[in-house]
Amino acid sequence: MGDRLRAFHLWLGWGTFAIFLGTGLYMASAFPEAYSGQEAVRYLYRANHVYILFAALLNLTLGFRPSEAGERGKLQTAGSVLIAAAVPLLVSAFFLEPAKASPERPLTLFGIVFAAAGTGLHGTAAALRRRRARQPAPL
């Protein structure tokens, strides 16, 4: 499972990075018409554009990290599911939420919360591995 999970994160990371480049091209070609002079909408597009980059880099980082086994592996897998689920939420948020020009941004909120929770699970798995490595061997 470990190699497949790493490959999945690399694939998803590079795919999300391609989407990031695409949203950048969209902003370069569609602005200022896309926000009609409303600076708040422009900043919402830019923020969501950066969140897509965040998701891409997070997945790429996990693609280069070794996978755990056992309970730690289950934590990593759960974290990976949350981080992977953040990608479509953040990409959807780029296209749907700025047009509303509202401080209510549920897709962005859930995308960031999923990414943070998934990162926390990966961090917990790594901390458990380090803790186990420091324990003395049984006599």
TABELVEN-V491596 format. One record per pair of residues at least 12 apart in sequence whose C-alpha atoms are under 10 Angstrom apart, sorted by the first residue. I is the first residue (numbers start at 1). J is the second residue. D is the distance in whole Angstrom. If there is no record, write none. Layout:
BEGIN
<<I	J	D> <I	J	D>>
END
This chain:
BEGIN
<<1	67	8> <1	68	10> <1	69	9> <1	73	9> <1	77	9> <2	65	10> <2	66	7> <2	67	5> <2	68	7> <2	69	8> <2	73	8> <2	76	10> <2	77	9> <3	63	9> <3	66	8> <3	67	7> <4	63	10> <4	67	10> <5	62	9> <5	63	8> <5	65	10> <5	66	10> <5	67	8> <5	76	9> <5	77	8> <5	80	8> <5	81	10> <6	59	9> <6	60	9> <6	61	9> <6	62	7> <6	63	4> <6	64	7> <6	65	7> <6	66	7> <6	67	7> <6	80	10> <7	60	10> <7	62	9> <7	63	6> <7	64	9> <8	59	9> <8	60	10> <8	62	9> <8	63	7> <8	80	9> <8	84	9> <9	56	9> <9	57	10> <9	58	9> <9	59	5> <9	60	6> <9	61	8> <9	62	6> <9	63	5> <9	64	8> <9	65	10> <9	80	8> <9	83	9> <9	84	8> <10	56	9> <10	57	10> <10	58	10> <10	59	6> <10	60	5> <10	61	8> <10	62	8> <10	63	5> <10	64	8> <11	56	10> <11	59	8> <11	60	8> <11	63	8> <12	55	9> <12	56	7> <12	57	10> <12	58	10> <12	59	7> <12	60	8> <12	63	9> <12	84	8> <12	87	9> <13	52	10> <13	53	9> <13	54	10> <13	55	7> <13	56	4> <13	57	6> <13	58	7> <13	59	5> <13	60	5> <13	61	8> <13	62	9> <13	63	8> <13	84	9> <13	87	9> <14	56	7> <14	57	9> <14	59	8> <14	60	7> <15	56	8> <15	59	10> <15	60	10> <16	52	7> <16	53	7> <16	54	9> <16	55	7> <16	56	5> <16	57	9> <16	59	9> <16	60	9> <16	87	7> <16	88	9> <16	91	9> <17	52	8> <17	53	6> <17	54	9> <17	55	8> <17	56	5> <17	57	8> <17	59	10> <17	60	9> <18	52	10> <18	53	9> <18	56	9> <19	49	9> <19	52	8> <19	53	9> <19	56	9> <19	91	8> <20	48	10> <20	49	7> <20	50	8> <20	51	9> <20	52	6> <20	53	6> <20	54	9> <20	55	9> <20	56	8> <20	91	9> <21	49	9> <21	52	10> <21	53	9> <22	49	10> <23	45	9> <23	46	9> <23	48	9> <23	49	7> <23	50	10> <23	52	9> <23	91	9> <23	94	8> <23	95	9> <24	45	10> <24	46	9> <24	49	7> <24	50	10> <27	42	9> <27	45	8> <27	46	8> <27	49	9> <34	98	10> <34	99	8> <35	98	8> <35	99	8> <35	101	9> <38	101	9> <39	101	10> <40	98	8> <40	101	7> <40	102	9> <40	103	10> <41	97	9> <41	98	5> <41	99	7> <41	100	8> <41	101	5> <41	102	9> <42	98	8> <42	99	9> <42	101	9> <43	98	8> <43	101	10> <44	93	10> <44	94	8> <44	97	8> <44	98	5> <44	99	9> <44	100	10> <44	101	8> <44	102	9> <44	103	9> <44	105	10> <45	93	9> <45	94	6> <45	95	8> <45	96	10> <45	97	8> <45	98	6> <45	99	9> <45	101	10> <46	94	9> <46	98	9> <47	94	8> <47	98	9> <47	108	10> <48	90	7> <48	91	8> <48	92	9> <48	93	7> <48	94	5> <48	95	9> <48	97	9> <48	98	8> <48	108	8> <49	90	9> <49	91	8> <49	93	9> <49	94	7> <49	95	10> <50	90	10> <50	94	10> <51	86	10> <51	87	9> <51	90	7> <51	91	8> <51	93	9> <51	94	9> <51	108	8> <51	111	9> <51	112	8> <52	86	9> <52	87	7> <52	88	9> <52	89	10> <52	90	6> <52	91	6> <52	92	10> <52	93	9> <52	94	8> <52	111	10> <53	87	10> <53	90	10> <54	87	9> <54	90	10> <54	112	9> <54	115	9> <55	83	8> <55	84	8> <55	86	7> <55	87	6> <55	88	10> <55	90	8> <55	91	9> <55	111	9> <55	112	9> <55	115	7> <56	83	10> <56	84	10> <56	87	8> <58	83	8> <58	84	10> <58	115	8> <58	119	8> <59	80	9> <59	83	7> <59	84	8> <59	87	9> <59	115	10> <62	76	10> <62	80	8> <62	83	10> <62	119	9> <62	122	9> <67	122	10> <67	125	10> <67	126	10> <68	122	10> <68	125	8> <68	126	8> <68	129	8> <69	125	10> <69	129	10> <71	125	8> <71	128	10> <72	121	9> <72	122	8> <72	123	10> <72	124	8> <72	125	5> <72	126	8> <72	127	9> <72	128	7> <72	129	7> <73	122	9> <73	125	7> <73	126	10> <74	121	9> <74	122	10> <74	125	9> <75	118	9> <75	120	9> <75	121	6> <75	122	7> <75	123	9> <75	124	8> <75	125	6> <75	126	10> <76	118	8> <76	119	9> <76	120	9> <76	121	6> <76	122	5> <76	123	8> <76	124	9> <76	125	6> <76	126	9> <77	118	9> <77	121	9> <77	122	8> <77	125	10> <78	117	9> <78	118	7> <78	119	10> <78	121	7> <78	122	9> <79	114	9> <79	115	8> <79	116	9> <79	117	7> <79	118	4> <79	119	6> <79	120	7> <79	121	5> <79	122	6> <79	123	9> <79	124	10> <79	125	9> <80	114	10> <80	115	9> <80	117	10> <80	118	6> <80	119	8> <80	121	9> <80	122	8> <81	114	9> <81	115	9> <81	118	7> <82	111	9> <82	112	10> <82	113	9> <82	114	5> <82	115	6> <82	116	9> <82	117	7> <82	118	5> <82	119	9> <82	121	9> <83	111	8> <83	112	9> <83	113	9> <83	114	6> <83	115	5> <83	116	8> <83	117	8> <83	118	5> <83	119	7> <83	122	10> <84	111	9> <84	114	9> <84	115	8> <84	118	9> <85	110	9> <85	111	7> <85	114	7> <85	115	8> <85	118	10> <86	107	9> <86	108	9> <86	109	10> <86	110	7> <86	111	4> <86	112	7> <86	113	8> <86	114	6> <86	115	6> <86	116	9> <86	118	9> <87	111	7> <87	112	9> <87	114	9> <87	115	9> <88	107	9> <88	111	8> <89	106	9> <89	107	5> <89	108	7> <89	109	9> <89	110	7> <89	111	5> <89	112	9> <89	114	9> <90	107	7> <90	108	6> <90	109	9> <90	110	8> <90	111	5> <90	112	8> <90	115	10> <91	107	9> <91	108	9> <91	111	9> <92	107	7> <92	108	9> <92	111	10> <93	105	8> <93	106	8> <93	107	5> <93	108	6> <93	109	9> <93	110	10> <93	111	9> <94	107	9> <94	108	8>>
END
